Amino acid sequence: MIFLKKIDRIEIKRNGKIYKYFERIKEVGQILISNGKKENDQIWNIIEGDFESSAKVLREKNPGRIEEKRSHFVKIAIPERIGQPGLFCVYLPTDHETDLPFHINADFFPS
């Protein structure tokens, strides 16, 4: 949920009743993911960047391989409590670990 743009709450229901929920609360430079139990709260520090000039060079070197819709913005989410391996994300996590203790979100192109 860290990098999603429009979803701030997810509910899991069983027989019509909320079984679990997760909520994203945005602050300046931080995101809190909570399930209502303080001890489970996850705080992520967010660093944003932009590689517009490099993206332009990559597109020129690879005509037709990188769609114009691909964004040149990148976000890094650093957890306050280190514990899980970092992943490459395209708004949702992929299976690709970064071998770093934080998540990286960007519009990657598979080719």
All heavy atoms as an XYZ file, in Angstrom:
922
protein
N       0.810     -1.204      0.000
C       0.000      0.000      0.000
C       0.851      1.265      0.000
O       0.318      2.333     -0.216
C      -0.889      0.031      1.237
C      -2.020     -0.956      1.236
S      -3.087     -0.749      2.671
C      -3.761      0.869      2.421
N       2.126      1.129      0.225
C       2.970      2.306      0.397
C       2.888      3.247     -0.797
O       2.747      4.452     -0.631
C       4.446      1.890      0.619
C       4.571      1.023      1.861
C       5.339      3.118      0.734
C       5.902      0.332      1.976
N       2.970      2.711     -2.011
C       3.080      3.546     -3.196
C       1.772      3.745     -3.961
O       1.752      4.429     -4.986
C       4.133      2.966     -4.143
C       5.497      2.872     -3.521
C       6.095      1.645     -3.300
C       6.187      4.012     -3.150
C       7.354      1.551     -2.736
C       7.453      3.935     -2.579
C       8.037      2.698     -2.372
N       0.688      3.165     -3.498
C      -0.595      3.338     -4.189
C      -1.011      4.801     -4.152
O      -0.787      5.492     -3.166
C      -1.675      2.456     -3.561
C      -1.447      0.955     -3.662
C      -2.561      0.205     -2.945
C      -1.368      0.527     -5.107
N      -1.632      5.265     -5.224
C      -1.999      6.679     -5.314
C      -3.397      6.976     -4.791
O      -3.633      8.015     -4.199
C      -1.906      7.149     -6.759
C      -0.499      7.198     -7.293
C      -0.503      7.715     -8.709
C       0.915      7.836     -9.239
N       0.931      8.378    -10.590
N      -4.343      6.076     -5.022
C      -5.739      6.393     -4.740
C      -6.385      5.535     -3.663
O      -7.516      5.779     -3.287
C      -6.563      6.283     -6.026
C      -6.121      7.273     -7.086
C      -6.945      7.155     -8.336
C      -6.458      8.148     -9.378
N      -7.244      8.084    -10.579
N      -5.698      4.536     -3.171
C      -6.290      3.639     -2.171
C      -5.620      3.893     -0.830
O      -4.409      3.748     -0.687
C      -6.131      2.160     -2.590
C      -6.880      1.911     -3.891
C      -6.626      1.233     -1.475
C      -6.675      0.544     -4.477
N      -6.415      4.283      0.161
C      -5.893      4.558      1.490
C      -6.371      3.558      2.540
O      -5.936      3.601      3.681
C      -6.292      5.970      1.938
C      -5.560      7.040      1.144
O      -4.371      6.842      0.838
O      -6.174      8.066      0.824
N      -7.283      2.661      2.149
C      -7.790      1.668      3.100
C      -8.188      0.406      2.340
O      -8.831      0.479      1.301
C      -8.992      2.217      3.862
C      -9.526      1.277      4.929
C     -10.680      1.925      5.687
N     -11.354      0.995      6.559
C     -11.162      0.903      7.866
N     -10.306      1.709      8.463
N     -11.823      0.028      8.590
N      -7.795     -0.731      2.907
C      -8.175     -2.027      2.357
C      -8.835     -2.809      3.479
O      -8.309     -2.870      4.596
C      -6.945     -2.791      1.818
C      -6.353     -2.053      0.630
C      -7.319     -4.215      1.449
C      -5.060     -2.651      0.121
N      -9.989     -3.405      3.179
C     -10.705     -4.199      4.168
C     -10.834     -5.632      3.679
O     -11.111     -5.865      2.512
C     -12.104     -3.634      4.412
C     -12.103     -2.252      5.008
C     -13.493     -1.675      5.172
O     -14.476     -2.279      4.666
O     -13.607     -0.613      5.816
N     -10.645     -6.564      4.598
C     -10.865     -7.972      4.322
C     -12.089     -8.364      5.139
O     -12.089     -8.213      6.369
C      -9.645     -8.824      4.707
C      -8.420     -8.346      3.927
C      -9.928    -10.301      4.474
C      -7.114     -8.915      4.429
N     -13.120     -8.836      4.453
C     -14.366     -9.164      5.142
C     -14.605    -10.664      5.129
O     -14.257    -11.353      4.176
C     -15.548     -8.446      4.479
C     -15.485     -6.950      4.649
C     -16.706     -6.274      4.066
C     -16.654     -4.777      4.301
N     -17.861     -4.111      3.816
N     -15.235    -11.119      6.200
C     -15.648    -12.510      6.315
C     -17.127    -12.485      6.716
O     -17.478    -11.897      7.724
C     -14.811    -13.223      7.368
C     -15.141    -14.704      7.474
C     -14.355    -15.384      8.556
N     -12.950    -15.486      8.163
C     -11.982    -15.824      8.998
N     -12.238    -16.040     10.277
N     -10.746    -15.908      8.581
N     -17.970    -13.101      5.892
C     -19.416    -13.097      6.136
C     -19.964    -11.679      6.304
O     -20.802    -11.415      7.155
C     -19.774    -13.950      7.355
C     -19.397    -15.399      7.166
O     -19.509    -15.933      6.067
N     -18.934    -16.043      8.219
N     -19.432    -10.751      5.515
C     -19.925     -9.377      5.527
C     -19.370     -8.497      6.635
O     -19.642     -7.309      6.667
N     -18.587     -9.059      7.546
C     -18.017     -8.275      8.644
C     -16.522     -8.094      8.421
O     -15.844     -8.995      7.917
C     -18.260     -8.962      9.988
C     -19.725     -9.017     10.356
C     -19.919     -9.581     11.735
C     -21.424     -9.610     12.040
N     -21.695    -10.017     13.393
N     -16.026     -6.926      8.812
C     -14.600     -6.644      8.635
C     -13.788     -7.585      9.513
O     -13.940     -7.613     10.735
C     -14.277     -5.175      8.959
C     -14.989     -4.240      7.973
C     -12.762     -4.939      8.921
C     -14.852     -2.774      8.294
N     -12.941     -8.384      8.875
C     -12.062     -9.322      9.559
C     -10.724     -8.652      9.866
O     -10.186     -8.771     10.952
C     -11.891    -10.561      8.677
C     -10.869    -11.547      9.156
C     -11.079    -12.312     10.291
C      -9.681    -11.722      8.451
C     -10.134    -13.227     10.731
C      -8.738    -12.632      8.880
C      -8.961    -13.369     10.011
O      -8.022    -14.271     10.445
N     -10.179     -7.942      8.876
C      -8.936     -7.179      9.013
C      -9.032     -5.960      8.118
O      -9.750     -5.964      7.122
C      -7.714     -7.997      8.568
C      -7.253     -9.022      9.538
C      -5.934     -9.612      9.080
C      -5.472    -10.651     10.085
N      -4.173    -11.204      9.761
N      -8.266     -4.954      8.469
C      -8.163     -3.793      7.581
C      -6.756     -3.219      7.688
O      -6.054     -3.435      8.673
C      -9.217     -2.734      7.910
C      -8.934     -1.941      9.164
C      -8.196     -0.764      9.112
C      -9.387     -2.373     10.394
C      -7.930     -0.038     10.265
C      -9.127     -1.667     11.545
C      -8.397     -0.491     11.477
O      -8.118      0.213     12.612
N      -6.378     -2.525      6.656
C      -5.104     -1.827      6.631
C      -5.376     -0.419      6.118
O      -6.134     -0.238      5.159
C      -4.097     -2.544      5.729
C      -3.774     -3.922      6.221
C      -4.488     -5.017      5.758
C      -2.788     -4.125      7.167
C      -4.217     -6.297      6.219
C      -2.519     -5.400      7.637
C      -3.221     -6.486      7.161
N      -4.753      0.542      6.757
C      -4.990      1.934      6.428
C      -3.654      2.627      6.183
O      -2.675      2.352      6.876
C      -5.715      2.579      7.611
C      -6.279      3.917      7.365
C      -7.178      4.348      8.515
O      -6.955      3.928      9.665
O      -8.099      5.106      8.234
N      -3.640      3.504      5.189
C      -2.438      4.282      4.874
C      -2.708      5.734      5.242
O      -3.687      6.327      4.786
C      -2.098      4.169      3.399
C      -0.875      4.975      3.022
C      -0.572      4.832      1.585
N      -1.699      5.352      0.818
C      -1.666      5.576     -0.463
N      -0.605      5.293     -1.151
N      -2.706      6.059     -1.090
N      -1.839      6.276      6.066
C      -1.966      7.672      6.486
C      -0.720      8.396      6.012
O       0.407      8.046      6.390
C      -2.124      7.769      8.018
C      -3.363      6.978      8.445
C      -2.212      9.219      8.452
C      -3.429      6.668      9.911
N      -0.921      9.415      5.167
C       0.192     10.150      4.577
C       0.511     11.385      5.408
O      -0.379     12.130      5.790
C      -0.131     10.558      3.147
C      -0.316      9.388      2.213
C      -0.593      9.841      0.807
C      -2.079      9.784      0.564
N      -2.477     10.087     -0.792
N       1.774     11.572      5.671
C       2.315     12.778      6.299
C       3.392     13.297      5.363
O       3.792     12.606      4.427
C       2.933     12.436      7.665
C       1.969     11.853      8.671
C       1.059     12.891      9.295
O       1.471     14.062      9.376
O      -0.056     12.525      9.692
N       3.895     14.473      5.621
C       4.973     15.008      4.790
C       6.212     14.145      4.988
O       6.722     14.022      6.097
C       5.276     16.484      5.150
C       6.461     16.997      4.346
C       4.054     17.352      4.924
N       6.655     13.484      3.925
C       7.857     12.662      3.976
C       7.704     11.315      4.655
O       8.678     10.583      4.796
N       6.493     10.970      5.086
C       6.287      9.689      5.754
C       4.936      9.102      5.389
O       4.002      9.821      5.045
C       6.315      9.837      7.281
C       7.675     10.036      7.866
C       7.639      9.955      9.382
O       6.655     10.282     10.008
N       8.745      9.513      9.964
N       4.858      7.776      5.507
C       3.592      7.063      5.349
C       3.490      6.067      6.496
O       4.450      5.345      6.800
C       3.520      6.342      3.991
C       3.442      7.384      2.874
C       2.336      5.382      3.937
C       3.400      6.832      1.491
N       2.325      6.041      7.126
C       2.040      5.096      8.196
C       1.079      4.054      7.651
O       0.043      4.405      7.082
C       1.406      5.819      9.393
C       0.786      4.926     10.468
C       1.858      4.191     11.244
C      -0.077      5.757     11.404
N       1.427      2.792      7.795
C       0.531      1.689      7.456
C       0.078      1.083      8.782
O       0.906      0.664      9.589
C       1.222      0.611      6.586
C       1.836      1.210      5.329
C       0.250     -0.523      6.261
C       0.870      1.745      4.315
N      -1.239      1.063      9.012
C      -1.773      0.622     10.294
C      -2.916     -0.358     10.099
O      -3.678     -0.242      9.146
C      -2.277      1.835     11.086
O      -2.826      1.437     12.321
N      -3.017     -1.287     11.042
C      -4.178     -2.176     11.089
C      -4.990     -1.921     12.355
O      -5.781     -2.744     12.770
C      -3.759     -3.645     10.992
C      -2.979     -4.115     12.211
O      -2.638     -3.339     13.086
N      -2.690     -5.402     12.242
N      -4.768     -0.753     12.961
C      -5.494     -0.377     14.159
C      -4.828     -0.813     15.453
O      -5.256     -0.431     16.526
N      -3.781     -1.608     15.355
C      -3.034     -2.048     16.527
C      -1.684     -1.351     16.513
O      -0.855     -1.614     15.643
C      -2.857     -3.567     16.525
C      -4.173     -4.309     16.597
C      -3.960     -5.803     16.528
C      -5.316     -6.504     16.543
N      -5.187     -7.929     16.329
N      -1.477     -0.441     17.447
C      -0.281      0.401     17.476
C       1.012     -0.393     17.353
O       1.942      0.021     16.673
C      -0.274      1.254     18.749
C       0.811      2.263     18.816
C       0.239      3.642     18.939
C       1.322      4.664     19.093
N       1.482      5.463     17.916
N       1.069     -1.567     17.997
C       2.303     -2.357     17.966
C       2.627     -2.892     16.563
O       3.753     -3.273     16.278
C       2.259     -3.519     18.974
C       1.236     -4.592     18.678
C      -0.159     -4.335     19.255
O      -0.422     -3.230     19.763
O      -0.984     -5.247     19.175
N       1.639     -2.916     15.670
C       1.850     -3.389     14.299
C       2.061     -2.256     13.304
O       2.284     -2.520     12.117
C       0.659     -4.233     13.844
C       0.537     -5.521     14.633
O       1.495     -6.003     15.207
N      -0.656     -6.075     14.670
N       1.958     -1.006     13.745
C       2.129      0.130     12.839
C       3.493      0.087     12.167
O       4.500     -0.258     12.799
C       1.992      1.457     13.585
C       0.553      1.780     13.944
O      -0.353      1.011     13.568
O       0.343      2.815     14.619
N       3.496      0.420     10.889
C       4.740      0.507     10.133
C       4.875      1.942      9.631
O       3.985      2.455      8.945
C       4.737     -0.433      8.945
C       4.676     -1.886      9.309
C       4.610     -2.767      8.076
O       4.129     -2.364      7.022
N       5.102     -3.974      8.194
N       5.997      2.577      9.962
C       6.265      3.938      9.491
C       7.353      3.844      8.434
O       8.402      3.224      8.647
C       6.705      4.848     10.646
C       5.575      4.971     11.671
C       7.106      6.222     10.109
C       5.947      5.710     12.929
N       7.066      4.463      7.304
C       7.999      4.468      6.180
C       8.396      5.909      5.872
O       7.537      6.770      5.712
C       7.352      3.854      4.942
C       6.982      2.421      5.123
C       5.845      1.919      5.697
C       7.760      1.291      4.750
N       5.873      0.551      5.691
C       7.037      0.134      5.115
C       9.000      1.142      4.126
C       7.506     -1.151      4.883
C       9.469     -0.149      3.887
C       8.735     -1.263      4.261
N       9.695      6.171      5.800
C      10.200      7.476      5.385
C      10.322      7.460      3.868
O      10.910      6.537      3.293
C      11.555      7.755      6.041
C      11.410      7.864      7.545
O      10.754      8.755      8.046
N      11.997      6.920      8.273
N       9.759      8.478      3.221
C       9.694      8.513      1.760
C      10.646      9.571      1.209
O      10.616     10.728      1.627
C       8.249      8.828      1.289
C       7.253      7.846      1.907
C       8.177      8.841     -0.232
C       7.455      6.397      1.532
N      11.471      9.140      0.279
C      12.366     10.050     -0.441
C      11.959     10.000     -1.901
O      11.824      8.918     -2.481
C      13.842      9.635     -0.281
C      14.231      9.668      1.204
C      14.751     10.530     -1.108
C      15.585      9.091      1.499
N      11.748     11.176     -2.504
C      11.309     11.249     -3.894
C      12.412     11.835     -4.768
O      13.170     12.706     -4.330
C      10.051     12.110     -4.002
C       8.892     11.540     -3.205
C       7.616     12.346     -3.379
O       7.310     12.739     -4.515
O       6.948     12.564     -2.364
N      12.492     11.337     -5.985
C      13.480     11.829     -6.927
C      12.923     11.847     -8.336
O      11.802     11.425     -8.596
N      13.747     12.338     -9.247
C      13.330     12.541    -10.624
C      14.565     12.356    -11.507
O      15.631     12.870    -11.193
C      12.779     13.968    -10.707
C      12.458     14.444    -12.098
O      13.038     13.946    -13.073
O      11.629     15.352    -12.203
N      14.438     11.584    -12.550
C      15.566     11.396    -13.473
C      15.133     11.723    -14.905
O      15.428     11.006    -15.854
C      16.167      9.988    -13.338
C      15.211      8.862    -13.599
C      15.170      8.244    -14.825
C      14.364      8.412    -12.598
C      14.296      7.191    -15.067
C      13.491      7.365    -12.828
C      13.461      6.753    -14.067
N      14.493     12.879    -15.062
C      13.929     13.275    -16.349
C      14.980     13.347    -17.458
O      14.779     12.823    -18.554
C      13.209     14.618    -16.225
C      12.525     15.040    -17.513
C      11.698     16.298    -17.332
O      11.828     16.990    -16.306
O      10.910     16.578    -18.246
N      16.136     13.967    -17.186
C      17.139     14.097    -18.250
C      17.711     12.733    -18.643
O      17.922     12.458    -19.821
C      18.255     15.057    -17.829
O      18.882     14.611    -16.654
N      17.928     11.855    -17.666
C      18.412     10.501    -17.979
C      17.356      9.701    -18.734
O      17.686      8.920    -19.628
C      18.784      9.765    -16.694
O      19.851     10.407    -16.050
N      16.088      9.900    -18.379
C      15.005      9.193    -19.073
C      14.951      9.610    -20.536
O      14.740      8.779    -21.419
C      13.668      9.476    -18.384
N      15.165     10.882    -20.786
C      15.158     11.380    -22.166
C      16.278     10.723    -22.983
O      16.050     10.267    -24.096
C      15.317     12.896    -22.175
C      15.244     13.502    -23.544
C      15.361     15.014    -23.504
C      15.319     15.551    -24.915
N      15.539     16.991    -24.957
N      17.458     10.628    -22.400
C      18.598      9.992    -23.076
C      18.299      8.519    -23.335
O      18.554      8.000    -24.433
C      19.888     10.158    -22.243
C      21.020      9.320    -22.807
C      20.292     11.620    -22.168
N      17.736      7.812    -22.333
C      17.391      6.399    -22.510
C      16.381      6.202    -23.633
O      16.503      5.274    -24.439
C      16.813      5.823    -21.220
C      17.799      5.369    -20.166
C      17.076      5.025    -18.870
C      18.606      4.189    -20.663
N      15.377      7.084    -23.698
C      14.363      6.972    -24.758
C      14.994      7.198    -26.138
O      14.645      6.525    -27.102
C      13.230      7.965    -24.514
C      12.266      7.514    -23.461
C      11.023      8.415    -23.412
N      10.045      7.868    -22.502
C       9.935      8.194    -21.218
N      10.741      9.109    -20.708
N       9.031      7.629    -20.455
N      15.916      8.159    -26.222
C      16.576      8.439    -27.502
C      17.461      7.270    -27.939
O      17.540      6.960    -29.127
C      17.401      9.724    -27.389
C      16.540     10.974    -27.305
C      17.328     12.228    -26.960
O      18.553     12.147    -26.713
O      16.696     13.305    -26.925
N      18.104      6.610    -26.979
C      18.974      5.475    -27.298
C      18.191      4.208    -27.606
O      18.729      3.274    -28.200
C      19.925      5.190    -26.126
C      21.040      6.187    -25.981
C      21.964      5.765    -24.852
C      23.121      6.718    -24.725
N      24.023      6.357    -23.620
N      16.939      4.152    -27.178
C      16.105      2.958    -27.327
C      14.761      3.322    -27.943
O      13.712      3.135    -27.312
C      15.890      2.297    -25.964
C      17.179      1.847    -25.332
O      17.719      0.826    -25.685
N      17.671      2.630    -24.390
N      14.758      3.819    -29.174
C      13.493      4.256    -29.770
C      12.466      3.121    -29.848
O      12.790      2.000    -30.235
C      13.893      4.743    -31.160
C      15.243      4.181    -31.421
C      15.874      3.924    -30.095
N      11.246      3.426    -29.406
C      10.154      2.469    -29.472
C      10.148      1.419    -28.372
O       9.233      0.619    -28.297
N      11.154      1.397    -27.521
C      11.224      0.371    -26.472
C      10.700      0.850    -25.127
O      10.354      0.046    -24.281
C      12.663     -0.117    -26.308
C      13.148     -0.862    -27.551
C      14.494     -1.458    -27.364
N      14.396     -2.581    -26.443
C      15.433     -3.112    -25.822
N      16.626     -2.622    -25.994
N      15.270     -4.125    -25.006
N      10.663      2.161    -24.914
C      10.189      2.710    -23.635
C       9.003      3.612    -23.939
O       9.146      4.641    -24.591
C      11.291      3.512    -22.910
C      12.551      2.662    -22.746
C      10.770      4.002    -21.560
C      13.753      3.432    -22.249
N       7.833      3.217    -23.450
C       6.619      3.976    -23.737
C       6.687      5.364    -23.108
O       7.255      5.552    -22.037
C       5.375      3.252    -23.195
C       5.176      1.856    -23.726
C       5.754      0.799    -22.789
O       6.650      1.116    -21.991
O       5.317     -0.354    -22.888
N       6.087      6.334    -23.779
C       6.051      7.703    -23.261
C       5.313      7.795    -21.935
O       5.581      8.684    -21.132
C       5.411      8.652    -24.285
C       6.322      8.979    -25.452
C       7.608      9.693    -25.030
O       7.560     10.599    -24.161
O       8.677      9.335    -25.561
N       4.386      6.871    -21.691
C       3.622      6.906    -20.438
C       4.477      6.562    -19.224
O       4.082      6.826    -18.099
C       2.416      5.975    -20.512
C       2.782      4.501    -20.526
C       1.559      3.619    -20.564
C       1.962      2.153    -20.533
N       0.812      1.281    -20.508
N       5.658      5.986    -19.435
C       6.534      5.631    -18.316
C       7.037      6.901    -17.634
O       7.572      7.799    -18.269
C       7.725      4.805    -18.777
C       7.356      3.496    -19.425
C       6.980      2.489    -18.401
N       6.672      1.213    -19.048
C       6.149      0.211    -18.425
N       5.872      0.292    -17.150
N       5.898     -0.899    -19.063
N       6.866      6.955    -16.330
C       7.226      8.134    -15.545
C       8.722      8.162    -15.249
O       9.368      7.116    -15.148
C       6.437      8.122    -14.239
O       6.880      9.130    -13.376
N       9.263      9.346    -15.060
C      10.668      9.509    -14.706
C      10.841      9.826    -13.214
O      11.907     10.214    -12.764
C      11.309     10.610    -15.553
C      10.540     11.886    -15.571
N      10.635     12.826    -14.578
C       9.641     12.359    -16.459
C       9.835     13.834    -14.850
N       9.220     13.577    -15.988
N       9.771      9.611    -12.440
C       9.843      9.836    -10.994
C      10.153      8.527    -10.283
O       9.777      7.454    -10.738
C       8.523     10.407    -10.469
C       8.234     11.780    -11.004
C       7.324     11.956    -12.030
C       8.895     12.889    -10.499
C       7.065     13.212    -12.542
C       8.640     14.150    -10.997
C       7.723     14.317    -12.016
N      10.831      8.636     -9.158
C      11.184      7.467     -8.351
C      10.939      7.808     -6.884
O      11.097      8.955     -6.473
C      12.645      7.025     -8.596
C      13.629      8.079     -8.159
C      12.948      5.706     -7.929
N      10.516      6.806     -6.122
C      10.334      6.967     -4.680
C      11.039      5.818     -3.981
O      11.027      4.685     -4.455
C       8.857      6.946     -4.279
C       8.097      8.178     -4.671
C       6.684      8.128     -4.130
C       5.911      9.355     -4.561
N       4.532      9.331     -4.029
N      11.626      6.132     -2.844
C      12.252      5.128     -1.999
C      11.537      5.168     -0.659
O      11.317      6.243     -0.102
C      13.756      5.412     -1.829
C      14.461      5.298     -3.187
C      14.375      4.464     -0.813
C      15.912      5.706     -3.151
N      11.151      4.002     -0.149
C      10.482      3.897      1.148
C      11.417      3.169      2.112
O      11.725      2.000      1.921
C       9.162      3.154      1.022
N      11.854      3.891      3.133
C      12.778      3.348      4.124
C      12.004      3.100      5.413
O      11.456      4.044      5.993
C      13.938      4.329      4.380
C      14.641      4.658      3.061
C      14.911      3.746      5.410
C      15.594      5.829      3.146
N      11.952      1.854      5.878
C      11.183      1.568      7.088
C      11.907      2.061      8.340
O      13.138      2.050      8.392
C      11.082      0.043      7.088
C      12.309     -0.403      6.381
C      12.581      0.656      5.331
N      11.145      2.484      9.334
C      11.758      2.867     10.609
C      12.307      1.644     11.324
O      13.276      1.744     12.054
C      10.761      3.612     11.485
C      10.536      5.015     10.992
C      10.207      5.986     12.108
O       9.815      5.553     13.213
O      10.319      7.190     11.854
N      11.672      0.482     11.109
C      12.163     -0.773     11.685
C      12.598     -1.678     10.544
O      11.773     -2.164      9.786
C      11.083     -1.463     12.506
C      10.751     -0.755     13.796
C       9.698     -1.509     14.544
N       8.456     -1.453     13.751
C       7.259     -1.712     14.213
N       7.101     -2.108     15.438
N       6.203     -1.614     13.456
N      13.885     -1.894     10.444
C      14.416     -2.772      9.407
C      14.025     -4.208      9.752
O      14.087     -4.618     10.893
C      15.959     -2.654      9.323
C      16.397     -1.203      9.093
C      16.512     -3.574      8.236
C      16.013     -0.610      7.776
N      13.613     -4.979      8.741
C      13.252     -6.349      9.050
C      12.959     -7.188      7.832
O      13.143     -8.388      7.840
N      12.514     -6.569      6.764
C      12.189     -7.347      5.576
C      13.071     -6.869      4.423
O      13.518     -5.727      4.405
C      10.716     -7.191      5.243
C      10.264     -5.751      5.062
C       8.774     -5.666      4.826
O       8.242     -6.386      4.004
N       8.102     -4.780      5.531
N      13.339     -7.739      3.457
C      14.165     -7.312      2.318
C      13.420     -6.299      1.452
O      12.198     -6.335      1.343
C      14.415     -8.612      1.549
C      13.316     -9.523      1.972
C      12.919     -9.120      3.351
N      14.162     -5.387      0.870
C      13.572     -4.396     -0.018
C      13.168     -5.005     -1.344
O      13.748     -5.993     -1.806
N      12.162     -4.419     -1.967
C      11.648     -4.909     -3.249
C      11.600     -3.788     -4.268
O      11.467     -2.613     -3.924
C      10.227     -5.460     -3.068
C      10.055     -6.630     -2.121
C       8.574     -6.906     -1.905
C      10.759     -7.864     -2.651
N      11.690     -4.155     -5.542
C      11.350     -3.226     -6.609
C       9.836     -3.204     -6.699
O       9.188     -4.257     -6.647
C      11.932     -3.684     -7.956
C      13.410     -3.488     -8.072
C      14.257     -4.561     -8.208
C      13.954     -2.212     -8.055
C      15.625     -4.390     -8.318
C      15.325     -2.021     -8.170
C      16.164     -3.119     -8.296
N       9.267     -2.025     -6.821
C       7.815     -1.872     -6.897
C       7.439     -1.070     -8.130
O       8.187     -0.179     -8.559
C       7.286     -1.141     -5.663
S       7.682     -1.946     -4.108
N       6.296     -1.404     -8.690
C       5.667     -0.603     -9.738
C       4.273     -0.314     -9.177
O       3.289     -0.884     -9.595
C       5.612     -1.352    -11.083
C       5.106     -0.440    -12.192
C       6.985     -1.906    -11.444
N       4.261      0.524     -8.143
C       3.098      0.866     -7.308
C       2.713     -0.290     -6.402
O       2.377     -0.086     -5.258
C       1.926      1.403     -8.125
C       2.339      2.629     -8.888
C       2.629      2.563    -10.243
C       2.514      3.840     -8.238
C       3.064      3.683    -10.933
C       2.949      4.958     -8.922
C       3.221      4.875    -10.274
O       3.666      5.975    -10.952
N       2.780     -1.515     -6.877
C       2.636     -2.705     -6.045
C       3.976     -3.435     -6.063
O       4.742     -3.322     -7.024
C       1.531     -3.623     -6.586
C       0.110     -3.095     -6.447
C      -0.865     -3.976     -7.218
C      -0.306     -3.003     -4.989
N       4.290     -4.195     -5.028
C       5.586     -4.875     -4.994
C       5.699     -5.969     -6.051
O       4.721     -6.615     -6.391
C       5.640     -5.480     -3.588
C       4.333     -5.240     -2.956
C       3.507     -4.373     -3.832
N       6.908     -6.125     -6.572
C       7.206     -7.241     -7.476
C       7.881     -8.329     -6.642
O       8.072     -8.175     -5.441
C       8.163     -6.793     -8.607
O       9.447     -6.502     -8.027
C       7.634     -5.574     -9.348
N       8.293     -9.399     -7.278
C       9.020    -10.471     -6.592
C      10.528    -10.214     -6.565
O      11.279    -11.035     -6.052
C       8.768    -11.808     -7.290
C       7.338    -12.295     -7.104
O       6.723    -11.948     -6.086
O       6.841    -13.017     -7.980
N      10.965     -9.100     -7.125
C      12.397     -8.825     -7.267
C      12.940     -8.079     -6.053
O      12.606     -6.931     -5.821
C      12.667     -8.031     -8.544
C      12.241     -8.750     -9.777
N      12.984     -9.753    -10.339
C      11.134     -8.637    -10.534
C      12.353    -10.225    -11.405
N      11.223     -9.566    -11.535
N      13.797     -8.768     -5.283
C      14.417     -8.153     -4.116
C      15.577     -7.264     -4.541
O      16.277     -7.556     -5.505
C      14.902     -9.221     -3.142
C      13.774     -9.994     -2.501
C      14.249    -10.977     -1.442
O      15.441    -10.976     -1.072
O      13.406    -11.763     -0.980
N      15.782     -6.172     -3.791
C      16.853     -5.230     -4.107
C      18.155     -5.546     -3.393
O      19.181     -4.973     -3.723
C      16.446     -3.794     -3.700
O      16.304     -3.755     -2.275
C      15.183     -3.352     -4.386
N      18.125     -6.437     -2.390
C      19.260     -6.691     -1.502
C      19.606     -5.454     -0.679
O      20.710     -5.313     -0.180
C      20.494     -7.190     -2.269
C      20.284     -8.582     -2.837
O      19.570     -9.388     -2.209
O      20.824     -8.869     -3.923
N      18.665     -4.529     -0.588
C      18.791     -3.322      0.222
C      17.649     -3.312      1.230
O      16.617     -3.933      0.999
C      18.714     -2.076     -0.676
C      19.785     -1.988     -1.766
C      19.427     -0.915     -2.778
C      21.145     -1.712     -1.147
N      17.784     -2.585      2.334
C      16.728     -2.614      3.355
C      15.584     -1.624      3.109
O      14.976     -1.135      4.051
C      17.498     -2.264      4.635
C      18.586     -1.376      4.160
C      18.984     -1.914      2.808
N      15.299     -1.301      1.854
C      14.208     -0.376      1.532
C      13.601     -0.739      0.189
O      14.193     -1.468     -0.597
C      14.694      1.078      1.536
C      15.911      1.334      0.683
C      15.802      1.528     -0.682
C      17.164      1.382      1.263
C      16.916      1.766     -1.466
C      18.298      1.624      0.491
C      18.169      1.809     -0.878
N      12.389     -0.228     -0.054
C      11.682     -0.473     -1.315
C      11.936      0.672     -2.289
O      12.058      1.826     -1.882
C      10.171     -0.580     -1.086
C       9.764     -1.682     -0.166
N      10.308     -2.944     -0.197
C       8.837     -1.716      0.822
C       9.733     -3.701      0.713
N       8.835     -2.976      1.361
N      11.985      0.334     -3.577
C      12.162      1.324     -4.637
C      10.962      1.230     -5.564
O      10.623      0.155     -6.048
C      13.453      1.055     -5.450
C      14.675      1.092     -4.525
C      13.578      2.063     -6.588
C      15.956      0.612     -5.182
N      10.313      2.362     -5.809
C       9.155      2.404     -6.694
C       9.465      3.279     -7.909
O       9.901      4.424     -7.764
C       7.937      2.999     -5.967
C       6.714      2.995     -6.848
O       6.186      1.943     -7.162
N       6.277      4.172     -7.263
N       9.270      2.716     -9.085
C       9.462      3.464    -10.330
C       8.751      2.724    -11.460
O       8.345      1.581    -11.294
C      10.948      3.617    -10.637
N       8.639      3.378    -12.593
C       8.088      2.761    -13.799
C       9.224      2.063    -14.529
O       9.912      2.644    -15.348
C       7.490      3.836    -14.718
C       6.002      3.934    -14.629
O       5.381      3.056    -14.024
O       5.460      4.908    -15.176
N       9.470      0.815    -14.193
C      10.525      0.051    -14.841
C      10.016     -0.451    -16.184
O       8.831     -0.677    -16.357
C      10.938     -1.135    -13.969
C      11.503     -0.722    -12.653
C      10.706     -0.689    -11.515
C      12.824     -0.335    -12.537
C      11.211     -0.299    -10.295
C      13.335      0.068    -11.319
C      12.545      0.085    -10.205
N      10.935     -0.622    -17.140
C      10.515     -1.195    -18.419
C      11.216     -2.531    -18.608
O      12.426     -2.638    -18.460
C      10.766     -0.223    -19.576
C      12.202      0.125    -19.831
C      12.924     -0.523    -20.821
C      12.834      1.108    -19.083
C      14.248     -0.206    -21.058
C      14.154      1.432    -19.320
C      14.864      0.776    -20.298
N      10.447     -3.600    -18.852
C      11.012     -4.945    -18.864
C      11.951     -5.248    -20.033
O      12.769     -6.137    -19.925
C       9.783     -5.846    -18.924
C       8.700     -4.992    -19.474
C       9.029     -3.587    -19.081
N      11.859     -4.530    -21.113
C      12.742     -4.832    -22.245
C      14.108     -4.197    -22.055
O      15.022     -4.445    -22.764
C      12.108     -4.372    -23.544
O      11.819     -3.001    -23.496
